[in-house]
Amino acid sequence: MPLYLALTCVSALLAVSVYAIVDRRNHDVSRNVYRLCIGLCGVLFLAAVMPRGAHVVSTALPLGLPWIGMHFRIDVLSAFFLAVVNLGGVAASAYAVGYGAHEKEPMRVLPFYPAFLAGMNLVVLADDAFTFLVFWEFMSLTSWALVLTHHHEEDNRRAGFVYLLMASFGGFALLMAFGVLGGVGGAYDFSSIRESTKAGWTSGLVLALALVGMGSKAGLAPLHIWLPLAHPAAPSHVSALMSGVMTKVAVYGFIRVVFDLLGPPAFWWSVEPMTFGAASALIGVLFATIQSDLKKLLAYSTIENIGIIFIALGLALAFKANGMALPAALAFTAALFHVFNHSLFKSLLFFGAGAVLHGSGERSIERLGGLIHSMPKTAFLFLGGCVAIAALPPLNGFVSEWLVFQAILLSPSLPQWTVKLLVPAVGVALALSAALGAGCYIRAYGVAFLGRPRSEAARAAHDPDRWSLATMAVLLTLCLMAGLLPSLLIDTISPVAKDFVGGRMPTQAELSWLSIAPIAESRSSYNGLLVFVFILFSAYSARWVIHKFGTARLRRAPAWDCGYIEKSPMTQYTGSSFAQPIRRTLGVIAFSVRERLDMPAPGETRAARLSVEIKDRIFDYLYAPLTRAVESCATGLNILSLLTIQEFLALVFAALVFLLVLVAI
């Protein structure tokens, strides 16, 4: 029942795409499309969470290749990710009911938006390599079309090109991975792949290809260069889907291949996910800290959070390879918990950025300021998202990152010295990224929402419509509930951990006062509800003491400014000035910086100017030489256009002979 219901809803989403084209002249077509998407994604969410009669439900449809067909399946892993995808789909669609009404070219969005949702669902439901790859590419193409919504801007066209290039590269890597998994027999259904025997070199090659293919879609460094270009280019509700949901589909693909199809892991499988995860966490947060574009800041923050997820998955592989079921379950649960959490607070923050963009017309925090007065509701909701993503209690971001640290603290029990030495370094990188992440969002919120308006646009800003505010309020409520009652989510994730790492965390619902204990209560525990009560009590007590022994009146006065009052907002700290210490001390890790100071001579009245040029080291040292090499090869191959027909035929014959020899070997 759940599987057929899910496939029916996905088919209906594709039909909604067709409806958007057919009824494009209808003034209400935008609201109709998004309302239909709310309903269908809501039913898909229910299909994911409803009890199933069997642990695994599968079916095959006579579609696609005649001798293969298309296989679909729901198990505990796909059900979890189906719930994440469609919860994000409901939120994005509800937000878009109001936000989408302001889109100048709605037909650049409406036909592709339901198809994008359908593509992500079908990837999660796929049970063979052919189906998985077809809908993986379908998901990539529909999201590429959405990135190009505002195609008249040069930066957006470049973002679309880079995204398509990286999506093609990732898709090719996945094609090779499934080709190696299929082997000589060419069995591409997942059940046959599970039962097949894999050689040691095969597992290593598939792991590397899966990390490249899934990592390029997830935004794992150094394959992340498309993400900070494409996510800001799309409309805000699409950005929320791409950052909060689509990257999680890539995480699902990695788990499906590495934890399921590859069979029992070796300890060295954990090295790559942890290494690239730690690099992603550091690079992402360093770039996020220096960004002035609000949506680009959020995009780089996604790279950081994807790194955290891959660190946890790498730990789960290391523990599972050594037969340590309980620590493996802890790390795996932490990864899935952070998948869910990130989908909530990143969607909330992108919706908040969209509200700021619509209300003020600005994305640069350097031209904002004082929005807490002109956009008070958005300011409160955005603050909640910042607290969640900064991993501050009592919200949900703290719980999942705390679980990752608890798993890291168990690493000394691992027998391999390679992993023993690697995990502490990864832990240091994770701790540094967590601290920088908190500073990043203090900077973003303080510059954009506090202080005085830096432009007329910020002064005239206004809160968005009720649909947008209600959606953000629901997401913030979910962030708070996941932080106060994490035991419910941990117990929900436990069956997935049981199936994929062979163990589960202790049942958290049995603990008193809604506490959680990763291993045992005597070792470490956390109670979000008590922390929340303590925060409320402390805040109320401080307020009571101040008003009791100080004054009960509120007084507004001009800001202190070095002994004299200067009304110009130019005297405020800027986002660049907040980021300067980080840029100069830690920036060398991720980027190269060149500062140019134009200081007027004594007696001149013109203003001094500081310009900062920042370059991505990964792009300069990896992608730029690769681009030059490809251009050089393409130029050299131009000679083929001068060949005669006889020479072309001879070249084709030589290539055929070479391929036959290769197959024979």
CORZITA-V630341 format. One line per field, one symbol per residue. psi: psi as a letter, one per 30 degrees, with the letter a starting at -180 (. if undefined). burial: b if it has 24 or more other ideal C-beta (glycine too) atoms within 12 Angstrom, else e. Layout:
# CORZITA-V630341
psi=???
burial=???
This chain:
# CORZITA-V630341
psi=eeeeeeeeeeeeeeeeeeeeeehffkfgeeeeeeeeeeeeeeeeeeeefkkkelekkllkkilbkefeakklkkaeeeeefeeeefeeeeeeeeefeeeffgkeifffeeffeeeeeeeeeeeefkgleeeeeefeeeeeeeeeeeegeiffkeeeeeeeeeeeeeeeeeeeeeeeefeeeeaefhjfkeeeeeflkkleeeeeeeeeeeeeeeeeefgkkggfffefeeefellefeeeeeefeeffeeeeeeeeeefeffakllefffeeeeefeeeeeeeeeeeefgkfjeeeeeeeeeeeeeeeeeeeeeeeeeeefggieeeeeeeeeeeeeeeeeeeefeeeeeeeeeeeeeffgkfkffgbkgffefieeeeeeeeeeeeefghklglfeeeeeeeeeeeefffffkfkfeeeeeeeeeeeeeeeeeeeeeeefeeeeeeefaalkfleeeeglllaleeeeeeeeeeeeeeeefeehfeeeefefeeeeeefgglllkjfffllghlkjeelefeklkjeeeeeeeeeeeeeeeeeeefefckfkkkkllkkihflkjfkffflkleeeefeeeeeefffeflkkjkkkjkklkfkflkkkkkkkkkjeeeefeeeeeeeeeeeeeeefffffflleeeeeeeeeeeeeeeeeeee.
burial=ebbebbbebbbbbbebbebbeeeeeeeebbbbbbbbbbbbbbbbbebbeeebeeebbbbebeebeeebebbbbbbbbbbbbbbbbbbbbbbbbbbbbbbbbbbeebbbbbbbbbbbbbbbbbbbbbbbbbbbbbbbbbbbbbbbbbbbbbeeeeebeebbebbbbbbebbbebbbebbbbbbeeeebbbbeebbebebeeebbebbbbbbbbbbbbbbbbbbbbbbbbbbbbbbbbbbbbbbbbbbbbbbbbbbbbbbbbbbbebbbbbbbbbbbbbbbbbbbbbbbbbbbbbbbbbbbbbbbbbbbbbbbbbbbbbbbbbbebbbbbbbbbbbbbbbbbbbbbbbbbbbbbbbbbbbbbebbbbbbbbbbbebbebbbbbbbbbbbbbbbbbbbbbbbbbbbbbbbbbbbeebebeebeebbebbbebbbbbbbbbbbbbbbbbbbbbbbbbbbebbeebbbbbebbbebbbbbbbbbbbbbbbbbbbbbbbbbbbbbbbbbbbbebeebeebbbbbbeeeeebbbbbebbeeeeeeeeeeeeeeeeeeeeeeeeeeeeeeeeeeeebeebbbbbebbeebbeebbebbbebeeeeeeeeeeeeeeeeeebebebbbbeeebeeeeeeeeeeeeeeeeeeeeeeeeeeeeeeeeeeeeeeeeee
